[in-house]
Amino acid sequence: MATLSDIGVAAGINLLSAFVFLLAFAILRLQPFNDRVYFPKWYLKGLRSSPSRSGTFVKKFVNLDFRSYLRFLNWMPEALKMPELELIDHAGLDSAVYLRIYLIGLKIFVPITFLAWAVLVPVNYTNKTLELQLKNVTSSDIDKLSISNVPDGSDRFWTHIVMAYAFTFWTCYVLLKEYEKVANMRLQFLISEKRRPDQFTVLVRNVPPDSDESVSETVEHFFLVNHPDTYLTHQVVCNANKLAKLVKKRKSKQNWLDYYQLKYSRNNAKRPIMKTGFLGLWGEKVDAIDHHITEIEKLSNEIAEERERVLKDPKSIMPAAFVSFKSRWGAAVCAQTQQSRNPTLWLTDWAPEPRDVYWKNLSIPYVSIAVRRLIMAVAFFFLTFFFMIPIASVQALATIEGLEKAAPFLKALIEIPFIKSVIQGFLPGIVLKLFLIFLPTILMIMSKFEGFTSISSLERRSATRYYLFNLVNVFLGSVIAGSALDQLNTFIKQSANEIPKTIGVAVPMRATFFITYIMVDGWAGIAAEILMLKPLIIYHLKNTFLVKTEKDREEAMNPGSLSFNVGEPRIQLYFLLGMVYATVTPVLLPFIVVFFGLAYVVFRHQIINVYNQEYESAAAFWPDVHGRIIIALLVSHVALIGLLSTKHLAQAAPLLITLAVVTIWFYRFCKARYEPAFVRYPLQEAVMKDTLERARDSNFNLKPYLQNAYIHPVFKEEDDDEEEEVVKLENESVLVPTKRQSRRNTPVPSKMSGASSQSLPEAVPEHSVP
């Protein structure tokens, strides 16, 4: 069991490592040759150029101005200077609201920390329960500051109940204000934002099959009849996954060809040679340049053939389409209403913005999505359940007792006070962190299999699963399994009626493990985030061997976007720990406050200077954030009820149950009041935006703007002629007459060109169909 001295040593090590990371970052960011690594966003926006250094050759790579090193922490105030409105314009609403999650952590936990230390810590510490009553239970100095040190049945527990109410009400107040603020920010963003294709476009899925008409014809007829005044154009969804793979493979071959050509240009004496086997490890030796030229030509022919097949084969067209309207109001009406008496057909939802579309999943038949999600739900259950076994086993080895049993020859080394403190205060957190490295990748693969059609929805689903995994394995698994392992001898020797009391005392004792985890993951991990060691190495390797043009350099330095599916669940784990241990072991709270403060500054710097958000969902993830903080509150209430029941204070349970009910009511109130702003678009706002836009730019032709917005990216990469061929295929004519006799008397006015056309004739001759 870690003591205060062990925690102090671990805190010192983590603070030192964090300081080393920050110092290394401060030095590396000042070097001219690293400028594109630490400020890539400004380069991609065209607002920054490589620093020019006149003088010696060394100055082009090393900053010799020693005065700049004295201000090595000036990046912190600079990161805080940009106002929020400017930050939204610079990085988008998603990034700005993501930062507000850290800000909420500070707003919630700074007052709670002061109150808990001023009230609860003295109440807990001025007892001697652990010294006198439970000598057979492993405890530490930290436990004396926790609720475990309060005698059973003591009136002092009412202080904890009052503080639980105070902490809950304060958290709910902050959440209410933030929900209202973010909802207003979202609506204001949607109103003030410039024209985007997704504001006018709806994704239609499960288009019913028709033996007489193509999908394109069916879609056009349906919307000309049911949305005659607002329908503008549409683009059917095609299965171009194989084509995308071929294009990606050709791009990879082209990169290798560029590399070998660059290598040969530097040394004309010898042609580069490669092996044709796996990873170039074996196989026939060939001329690398000629080989890749041949491979690229072969792939180009395959791509041309596959493109032709996609364009002409009806089986490549999926029963889905992006349907665009003349106004935001028309799109809002379509996206937020039921289109057919059969609720399983003509399913409509807002289209993601073109950057946000996950094209591979558009080809998944809608009827198979429910089955896919059921399979992944079962797979996630088993993943969560079985993952607990190696985590518990390895964490057991990451203790003094576990290491001494596994490696008895290390006992003399382990018993050295400093080494012992490092192991107890540092190793368990490191082990848990290592076990979670590959989890986000696994969860993202599972989300892709489920068939979500946007990157943002993929990340939100992956984040939800990651949070549930943290809740079950990292939190509950560590508390229950960890405490049971620590107290195993006690459980065996004592009578059965004493076990609940021991559990009640033992659960708060896992706070020491979570303190070490916060320091490893929260302090050192956040400091390592800003150092960006991996992107730094990758950029210089690419810049040395692969970069030939400015476009190549932009691709090499592009750092990607914030990983919401990784970052947000990690934040929520700290909310969970803070809520649960605020009344149980308040000593943990300052560590959480340090995490939120440091992370806010670091990620503000990264969002301003580094990360280039690849999509914009207008903070659609906020209801998930709000709901998970509510879950943290409810878990804290349940934990306190269970703990006090072992302390002979069962009469307090109704008060805490009432508190949990009030928390659930608060969640339902916020959900009803504010969540609609994140799933629907008010028609009033749509009309206002449309009216303003028509007044300012009455001559703008919306159809060419929307016509090619949702063409599959593999077609956009080709020349204009081929792109026009795709558009022509998807929208062959202004009006496609129907072949079905059931529609012979249905008036189908065409509004696509902005003017009404005549209705279809009473009967459409078969030969007149294009």
Helices and strands as residue ranges (DSSP letters): H 4-28, G 32-34, H 35-38, H 40-44, G 58-60, H 66-69, H 75-81, H 84-91, H 93-115, I 116-120, H 121-125, H 129-132, G 142-145, G 147-149, H 157-192, G 197-199, E 201-205, H 215-226, E 231-238, H 241-266, E 273-275, G 278-280, E 285-287, H 288-312, G 314-316, E 317-325, H 328-335, E 347-350, G 354-356, G 359-363, G 366-368, H 369-397, H 400-406, G 408-410, H 411-414, H 417-435, H 439-450, H 455-469, I 470-481, H 482-486, H 488-493, G 496-498, H 499-506, G 507-510, H 511-517, I 518-524, H 525-531, H 533-545, H 550-557, H 564-582, G 586-588, H 589-609, H 622-645, G 650-652, H 653-674, H 676-679, H 683-696, H 702-707, H 713-716, H 720-730, G 741-743, G 766-768
